[in-house]
Amino acid sequence: MLAFSQIAADQFLSWGWRVPFLLSIILLGIGLWIRLSILETPIFARLVAERRIERTPIVEVIKRQPKEIILSALARMAEQAPFYIFTAFVFAYGVGTLKVSRDFLLVAVLAASVLSFFTIPLSGHLSDRIGRRNMYMLGAVTTGVFGFIYFALLDSGSLALIFLAIFLAIFLAIFLAIFLAIFLAIFLAIFLAIFLALIPHDMMYGPQAAFIAESFTGRLRYSGASLGYQFASVIAGGPAPLIAAWLFAVYHSAYAIAGYILVCAILSLVAAALMKDYTGKDIAAEYA
């Protein structure tokens, strides 16, 4: 996307933006190859051998574990909504309000994505040690607080806040690689805000797959986790940029959006607290 954004604006808007999406077909092929190369889990293989596969798993999981579906969706509020604000809405806000170039924002988001390549597995690893629920709730709390820091950094260009941003980066060094002093000082706070934005998200996304999947019994696990996961995309991920744009239009302050992120974080915190943590426990047994 960054490479194709270099073409003329009218050409990019008419056809250039489509090319990266067409090229993603290659990624789909790679993903399909990886999926077909992965063996089924021992639990599912045993269920197949014992002929205990549900004929209508979606109906059964809705009947037997509706609470887990709803909690799984709500637990993703703090992960889904801020993610699309940090990676999609930021372009409209950065270009339209802050008058920052689109390419600069693209570089910052790409840098954050590279950082996520390390922080997501790190968060998953930490969840094996301290528990999925504990790690997830820590990520939700961090997300709720970081929304205000994020927009404060975006809206600033002052040396004082740049210093604070650098100090914050050092304080959070366990999650960060050394990545400062690349851009002009006026852009540093904005870049740092975007660069750090996905770390709270990754703290939840790392343990999320196991945390949600383990909430459902083996014979309903795939369907239950899929329903909860995708329902969150409807109530959180999809409308998040639209809600953010509406809040800014009404209140003329980015802190209204930070408040929305905080609400999502509180919902996820409560939902995660109500979910059972099966870290280190036997998930082969029936519990539905």
C-alpha positions as CSV (number, residue, x, y, z in Angstrom):
1,M,0.0,0.0,0.0
2,L,2.9,2.4,0.8
3,A,4.5,1.7,-2.6
4,F,1.3,2.2,-4.6
5,S,0.5,5.4,-2.6
6,Q,3.3,7.1,-4.5
7,I,1.3,7.2,-7.7
8,A,-0.8,10.2,-8.5
9,A,-3.7,10.9,-6.1
10,D,-6.5,10.5,-8.7
11,Q,-5.0,7.3,-10.1
12,F,-4.5,5.9,-6.5
13,L,-8.2,6.6,-5.7
14,S,-9.5,5.2,-8.9
15,W,-7.5,1.9,-9.2
16,G,-4.2,2.0,-7.3
17,W,-5.6,1.2,-3.9
18,R,-7.0,-2.1,-5.3
19,V,-3.7,-3.5,-6.4
20,P,-2.4,-4.4,-2.8
21,F,-5.7,-6.2,-2.2
22,L,-5.4,-8.2,-5.4
23,L,-1.8,-9.1,-4.4
24,S,-3.1,-10.4,-1.1
25,I,-4.4,-13.4,-3.1
26,I,-0.8,-14.7,-2.6
27,L,-1.2,-14.4,1.1
28,L,-4.5,-16.3,0.9
29,G,-2.7,-19.1,-0.9
30,I,0.1,-19.2,1.7
31,G,-2.5,-19.2,4.5
32,L,-4.4,-22.1,2.9
33,W,-1.2,-24.1,2.5
34,I,-0.4,-23.5,6.2
35,R,-3.9,-24.5,7.3
36,L,-3.9,-27.7,5.2
37,S,-0.5,-28.6,6.6
38,I,-1.6,-28.4,10.3
39,L,-2.9,-31.6,11.8
40,E,-6.2,-31.6,13.8
41,T,-5.8,-31.4,17.5
42,P,-5.5,-34.6,19.5
43,I,-8.8,-33.8,21.3
44,F,-10.7,-33.4,18.0
45,A,-9.0,-36.5,16.5
46,R,-10.2,-38.5,19.6
47,L,-13.8,-37.1,19.2
48,V,-13.8,-38.3,15.6
49,A,-12.5,-41.7,16.5
50,E,-15.2,-42.0,19.2
51,R,-17.9,-40.7,16.8
52,R,-18.9,-37.9,19.2
53,I,-18.9,-35.1,16.6
54,E,-22.0,-33.0,16.7
55,R,-24.2,-33.0,13.6
56,T,-25.3,-29.4,14.2
57,P,-22.6,-27.8,16.4
58,I,-23.7,-24.2,15.9
59,V,-27.2,-25.0,17.2
60,E,-25.8,-27.1,20.1
61,V,-23.3,-24.5,21.2
62,I,-26.0,-21.8,21.2
63,K,-28.2,-24.0,23.4
64,R,-25.5,-25.3,25.7
65,Q,-22.9,-22.4,26.0
66,P,-24.6,-19.1,25.1
67,K,-23.0,-17.3,28.0
68,E,-19.5,-18.2,26.7
69,I,-20.4,-16.9,23.2
70,I,-21.6,-13.6,24.6
71,L,-18.6,-13.2,27.0
72,S,-16.2,-14.1,24.2
73,A,-17.6,-11.3,22.0
74,L,-17.6,-8.8,24.8
75,A,-14.1,-9.7,25.8
76,R,-13.0,-8.7,22.3
77,M,-14.4,-5.2,22.6
78,A,-11.2,-3.7,23.9
79,E,-9.2,-5.6,21.3
80,Q,-11.3,-5.0,18.2
81,A,-12.6,-1.5,18.5
82,P,-9.3,0.3,19.4
83,F,-7.5,-1.8,16.7
84,Y,-9.6,-0.3,13.9
85,I,-9.3,3.2,15.5
86,F,-5.5,2.8,15.7
87,T,-5.1,1.4,12.2
88,A,-8.0,2.8,10.1
89,F,-9.5,5.9,11.7
90,V,-6.0,7.3,12.4
91,F,-5.7,8.0,8.6
92,A,-8.8,10.2,8.4
93,Y,-7.9,11.9,11.7
94,G,-4.2,12.3,10.9
95,V,-4.7,13.6,7.3
96,G,-7.9,15.6,7.9
97,T,-7.3,17.1,11.4
98,L,-3.6,16.9,12.1
99,K,-2.6,17.6,8.5
100,V,0.0,14.8,8.5
101,S,0.9,13.1,5.3
102,R,-0.7,9.7,4.5
103,D,2.7,8.2,3.8
104,F,4.0,9.2,7.2
105,L,1.0,7.5,8.9
106,L,1.4,4.4,6.7
107,V,5.0,4.1,7.8
108,A,4.0,4.4,11.4
109,V,1.3,1.8,11.2
110,L,3.6,-0.6,9.3
111,A,6.2,-0.1,12.0
112,A,3.6,-0.9,14.7
113,S,2.7,-4.0,12.7
114,V,6.3,-5.1,12.7
115,L,6.5,-4.6,16.4
116,S,3.4,-6.7,16.8
117,F,5.2,-9.6,15.1
118,F,7.2,-9.9,18.4
119,T,4.7,-8.6,21.0
120,I,1.8,-11.0,20.0
121,P,3.8,-14.2,20.6
122,L,5.4,-12.6,23.6
123,S,2.0,-11.9,25.1
124,G,0.9,-15.5,24.3
125,H,4.0,-16.8,26.0
126,L,3.4,-14.7,29.1
127,S,-0.2,-15.9,29.3
128,D,1.2,-19.5,29.6
129,R,3.0,-18.3,32.7
130,I,0.6,-16.0,34.4
131,G,-2.7,-17.3,33.0
132,R,-4.7,-16.3,30.0
133,R,-7.3,-14.3,31.9
134,N,-4.7,-12.4,33.9
135,M,-2.8,-11.4,30.8
136,Y,-6.0,-10.5,28.9
137,M,-7.3,-8.3,31.8
138,L,-3.9,-6.6,32.0
139,G,-4.2,-5.8,28.3
140,A,-7.7,-4.5,28.7
141,V,-6.6,-2.1,31.5
142,T,-3.6,-1.0,29.5
143,T,-5.9,-0.3,26.5
144,G,-8.3,1.7,28.5
145,V,-5.6,4.0,29.8
146,F,-3.6,4.2,26.6
147,G,-6.4,5.6,24.6
148,F,-6.0,9.0,26.4
149,I,-2.2,8.8,26.1
150,Y,-2.5,8.0,22.4
151,F,-4.6,11.0,21.4
152,A,-2.6,13.3,23.7
153,L,0.5,12.3,21.8
154,L,-1.2,12.6,18.4
155,D,-2.5,16.1,19.2
156,S,0.9,17.3,20.4
157,G,4.2,18.3,18.9
158,S,5.7,19.9,22.0
159,L,9.2,19.0,23.2
160,A,7.8,18.3,26.7
161,L,5.4,15.7,25.5
162,I,8.1,14.3,23.1
163,F,10.3,13.9,26.2
164,L,7.4,12.2,28.0
165,A,6.8,9.9,25.1
166,I,10.5,8.9,25.2
167,F,10.4,8.4,28.9
168,L,7.2,6.2,28.5
169,A,9.0,4.2,25.8
170,I,11.8,3.5,28.3
171,F,9.4,2.6,31.0
172,L,7.7,0.1,28.7
173,A,11.1,-1.2,27.5
174,I,10.1,-4.8,28.1
175,F,7.8,-4.5,25.1
176,L,9.8,-2.1,22.9
177,A,12.8,-2.3,20.6
178,I,14.9,0.9,20.3
179,F,13.1,2.9,17.7
180,L,13.4,6.7,18.2
181,A,14.9,9.8,16.7
182,I,14.1,8.9,13.1
183,F,11.7,11.7,12.2
184,L,11.7,15.4,12.9
185,A,10.7,16.4,16.4
186,I,7.3,17.7,15.4
187,F,6.3,14.3,14.1
188,L,8.0,12.2,16.7
189,A,5.1,12.2,19.2
190,I,2.6,11.2,16.5
191,F,4.8,8.4,15.2
192,L,5.4,7.1,18.7
193,A,1.7,7.1,19.5
194,I,1.0,5.0,16.5
195,F,4.0,2.8,17.0
196,L,3.0,2.0,20.6
197,A,-0.7,1.7,19.8
198,L,-0.8,-2.0,19.0
199,I,1.1,-3.1,22.1
200,P,-2.0,-3.0,24.4
201,H,-3.9,-4.7,21.6
202,D,-1.3,-7.4,21.3
203,M,-1.4,-8.1,25.1
204,M,-4.9,-9.3,24.5
205,Y,-4.5,-10.7,21.0
206,G,-1.6,-13.0,22.0
207,P,-3.6,-15.1,24.5
208,Q,-7.0,-14.5,22.9
209,A,-7.2,-17.6,20.6
210,A,-6.5,-20.0,23.5
211,F,-8.5,-18.0,26.0
212,I,-11.7,-18.1,23.9
213,A,-11.3,-21.5,22.4
214,E,-10.7,-23.2,25.8
215,S,-13.9,-21.7,27.1
216,F,-15.8,-24.2,24.9
217,T,-16.0,-27.9,25.3
218,G,-14.1,-29.9,22.7
219,R,-17.0,-31.0,20.5
220,L,-18.3,-27.5,20.3
221,R,-15.0,-25.6,20.5
222,Y,-14.6,-24.5,16.8
223,S,-18.2,-23.4,16.4
224,G,-18.4,-21.6,19.7
225,A,-15.1,-19.8,19.4
226,S,-16.0,-18.8,15.8
227,L,-19.4,-17.4,16.8
228,G,-18.0,-15.4,19.7
229,Y,-15.1,-14.1,17.6
230,Q,-17.1,-13.0,14.6
231,F,-19.9,-11.5,16.7
232,A,-17.3,-9.1,18.1
233,S,-16.5,-8.0,14.6
234,V,-20.1,-6.9,14.2
235,I,-20.5,-5.0,17.5
236,A,-16.9,-3.8,17.9
237,G,-14.5,-3.9,15.0
238,G,-16.8,-2.9,12.1
239,P,-18.5,0.2,13.6
240,A,-15.5,1.5,15.6
241,P,-14.2,3.9,12.9
242,L,-17.7,5.2,12.3
243,I,-18.3,5.7,16.0
244,A,-15.0,7.4,16.3
245,A,-15.8,9.8,13.4
246,W,-19.2,10.5,14.9
247,L,-17.8,11.3,18.4
248,F,-15.2,13.6,17.0
249,A,-17.8,15.4,14.8
250,V,-20.1,15.9,17.8
251,Y,-17.6,16.7,20.6
252,H,-14.7,18.1,18.5
253,S,-12.3,16.4,20.8
254,A,-10.3,13.2,20.4
255,Y,-10.7,12.5,24.1
256,A,-14.3,11.6,23.4
257,I,-12.9,8.7,21.3
258,A,-10.5,7.8,24.1
259,G,-13.6,7.7,26.4
260,Y,-15.2,5.2,23.9
261,I,-12.0,3.1,24.0
262,L,-12.2,3.2,27.9
263,V,-15.8,1.9,27.8
264,C,-14.8,-0.9,25.5
265,A,-12.0,-1.8,27.8
266,I,-14.3,-1.9,30.8
267,L,-16.7,-4.2,29.0
268,S,-13.8,-6.5,28.1
269,L,-12.4,-6.4,31.6
270,V,-15.8,-7.5,33.1
271,A,-16.3,-10.2,30.4
272,A,-12.8,-11.6,30.9
273,A,-13.3,-11.7,34.6
274,L,-16.5,-13.7,34.2
275,M,-14.8,-16.2,31.8
276,K,-13.1,-19.3,33.2
277,D,-9.4,-19.7,32.8
278,Y,-8.3,-23.1,31.7
279,T,-4.6,-22.4,31.6
280,G,-2.7,-25.6,32.5
281,K,-6.0,-27.5,33.0
282,D,-7.4,-30.5,31.2
283,I,-9.5,-29.2,28.3
284,A,-10.2,-32.7,26.9
285,A,-13.0,-33.3,29.5
286,E,-16.6,-32.3,28.8
287,Y,-17.7,-29.1,30.5
288,A,-21.0,-28.4,28.7
